[in-house]
Amino acid sequence: MANAVTRTPHAQPHARPNPMSYMLGLKCRECGRRYPKEVVFVCEYCFGSVEVDYDYDAIRRSFTKASLAARPKSLWRYRELLPIEGEPTVGLTSGFTPFFRADRLAQALGVKELYIKDDSVSHPTLSFKDRVVSVALTRAKELGFDTVACASTGNLANSVSAHAAKAGLKRYIFTPSDLEMGKVVASLIYQPTLVAVDGTYDEVNRLCAEIGAKYPWAFVNINIRPYYAEGSKTYGYEIAEQLGWRIPQHIVIPAAGGSLITKIAKAFKELALLGFVEGKSPKLYCAQAMGCAPIANTIKERADIVKPVKPNTIAKSLAIGNPADGYYATKAVLGSGGWADSASDDEIIDAMKLLAATEGVFTETAGGVTLAVAKKLIEQGKLPKDESIVVCITGNGLKTQEPLLNRLGQPTRIKPTLASFESNLGDKLSGGPAR
Ligand SMILES: *Cc1c(COP(=O)(O)O)cnc(C)c1O
């Protein structure tokens, strides 16, 4: 029986309470087989992918809305629901990005209640990849890796480069060789070993799987993918929290590998399980570019198998022709009662301009995809005009300037005189003495 004398030798009554880990282990998404919380990413028995499993009963007892109030505004405020064992060590300033009502855009689209979740200003690398990388690198350090790597369409390259620099980890980054200059520079500045592969993302990814089998590196989106992918859940938690723990009726989500869609679905399921939200789960919609729409096509055909495609689109960050989570993303979207569509390059650019001109947000091509598809779904009546809609903006326009060159007009060039100003701007002047 416990008393002051028989206190266990490990008890340290004055030590700072060490947060518990609620991660039980890994579990195959197909056959349910369980694995220890190590470096496992495919089930040895059925080749299904594995995901992290938590002790939700224990989480429910200690993780409450009230406990959140005092926590820092970063993605780590939800740490009980993230796959780490000790304290977070990477990405302490990432997450908790702006969420706001977009009334001018809503008016332009003819809908009543529209919100933007804006990861275009994610710290430090301006895309939602800061979430997955914060979690992946914290876990990689716990697992004892000193070198991290990734196969990337650009944003992941930026984020792994930056976070690994700050964490003092060696970093190898693999991308297709045709990336936008903004994404190349925004990796090189952090001085990783950047490898530009002459091939598609899918070829880069296959090469990385081979390299990963030979070198003892943590490939964030390959061998430690189950941990990495969990970071995306925080995008969903934040939507719910920033909406005052209400559930939006519709969420439009861009897809590359399809992981973000599945994790937003998981986030809302978990919040319901923990009693943080009540009511119907949101309907999820998949947005892809017409030049690379393997998941959107599968959803629209209600097919069971995702057919790989060869990408050809300006939305390079979404250009994954053989999406790792395509099957699960399809199930998540159809299971929620949502739908999907794709957007052409012109529609993507028009949507980027619309978002900037109505809401003052400069998103990259991927954000153009999401908004263009949202607009289509509204026009088709799939997104009801009088229900709440969230549009997921996941990246920053400064990184993908190439497709905008020649599409925005030019500045009016003048001599440094009032006469030149007035003669060149002429009819564009408002409120001046000429009126
Ligand atoms: C990676 C990425 C996505 C999609 O991520 P998946 O989880 O692979 O579907 C969406 N938007 C941007 C800007 C990205 O970089």
The ligand as an SDF file (V2000), in Angstrom:
LIG
                    3D

 15 15  0  0  0  0  0  0  0  0999 V2000
    2.2020   18.9560  -50.3050 C   0  0  0  0  0  0  0  0  0  0  0  0
    1.1830   19.9920  -50.5720 C   0  0  0  0  0  0  0  0  0  0  0  0
   -0.1970   19.7040  -50.5580 C   0  0  0  0  0  0  0  0  0  0  0  0
   -0.8150   18.3140  -50.4990 C   0  0  0  0  0  0  0  0  0  0  0  0
   -0.3090   17.4370  -49.6520 O   0  0  0  0  0  0  0  0  0  0  0  0
   -0.6640   15.8690  -49.6330 P   0  0  0  0  0  0  0  0  0  0  0  0
   -0.7880   15.5880  -48.2020 O   0  0  0  0  0  0  0  0  0  0  0  0
    0.5320   15.2070  -50.2730 O   0  0  0  0  0  0  0  0  0  0  0  0
   -1.9010   15.6250  -50.4270 O   0  0  0  0  0  0  0  0  0  0  0  0
   -1.0780   20.7600  -50.6990 C   0  0  0  0  0  0  0  0  0  0  0  0
   -0.6550   22.0200  -50.8740 N   0  0  0  0  0  0  0  0  0  0  0  0
    0.6600   22.3310  -50.9210 C   0  0  0  0  0  0  0  0  0  0  0  0
    1.0470   23.7440  -51.1600 C   0  0  0  0  0  0  0  0  0  0  0  0
    1.6160   21.3350  -50.7580 C   0  0  0  0  0  0  0  0  0  0  0  0
    2.9160   21.6630  -50.8060 O   0  0  0  0  0  0  0  0  0  0  0  0
  1  2  1  0
  2  3  1  0
  2 14  2  0
  3  4  1  0
  3 10  2  0
  4  5  1  0
  5  6  1  0
  6  7  2  0
  6  8  1  0
  6  9  1  0
 10 11  1  0
 11 12  2  0
 12 13  1  0
 12 14  1  0
 14 15  1  0
M  END
$$$$
